[in-house]
Amino acid sequence: MRFFTVFSFFAIVICATTGQHCTTSPSNVPKTWIDMVSPCVQSVRAQIQEEMNASMKYLAMGAHFSRDTINRPGFAKLFFKAASEEREHAIKLINYLLMRGELVSNVSKLIKTTINVPNTYWKSGTAALEDALETEAYVTKKIRSVIASCDNPNDGSGFIDYHLSDYLTGDFLDEQYKGQKELADKLSQLQKLMGKHGHLGEFLFDKKLL
């Protein structure tokens, strides 16, 4: 086994350094284990794009609050973390499709190369938190739509994907609802601080986020 592993490694290195195309014969694995229906698959693929859109938006937020003229490191930390979490969600969905044998074609079209972020400026931390809460609510709604399409596919198959529905409900929706509550709490705290201390309240809240 160790000899085979070493041999494979050197074979890959030789192909990479010499520019040769190393190909293997395609496998002939039975397809009977693949049972996801097309509407469900397409919904999951679309959700991967939604997660990446949210990730890019949070990256823009993190970059905005990192600017020297804004200088809110606490907010930047919060949104950069959120960007990583959304990216992890996309990876989870990709891995799920791989597990179900459904990520075998059109992989290059899975993520759009150009992702539009409609807003790259937020006038305050309050505005950013409100935008983030709206974003999470939108993503939650889209996840529920994926579950609906997998519970009631419109292809006439009548196949109910219990496993995917349970996975999205127990893992994704649980995290979404907790995240929404956390953002709502932060927004409430910030509004109270700013109501009492004005712009100093945002400065104090930013330090708290650190």
Secondary structure by P-SEA (a helix, b strand, c coil): caaaaaaaaaaaaaaaaacbbbbccccccccccccccaaaaaaaaaaaaaaaaaaaaaaaaaaaaaccccccaaaaaaaaaaaaaaaaaaaaaaaaaaaaccccccccccccccccccccccccaaaaaaaaaaaaaaaaaaaaaaaaaaacccccccccaaaaaaaaaacaaaaaaaaaaaaaaaaaaaaaaaaacaaaaaaaaaaaac
